[in-house]
Amino acid sequence: MAIADGRLVRNSVEHVQRPREVQKPRDTWTGDKVRAFLTEASGDRLHTAWRLSPYGLRRIEVTALRWDGYDR
């Protein structure tokens, strides 16, 4: 997109070859594991941050939230 927009003249990674290593499948939590985690985290002082983490927010996104931006 940057090339098409004229911001870059060429793609700097165009000739780089990706390693052929096989990526491991990601270990994701089941619904039961998420519920157990949230139950355990409910007593923590940062329980609101822990509650937002399973929604895919990164740590910086969770910590940058402001109360006036939180929609219940």
HELIX and SHEET records of a PDB file:
HELIX    1   1 GLY A   31  ALA A   41  1                                  11    
HELIX    2   2 HIS A   47  LEU A   52  1                                   6    
HELIX    3   3 SER A   53  TYR A   55  5                                   3    
HELIX    4   4 ARG A   59  THR A   63  1                                   5    
HELIX    5   5 TRP A   67  GLY A   69  5                                   3    
END                                                                             
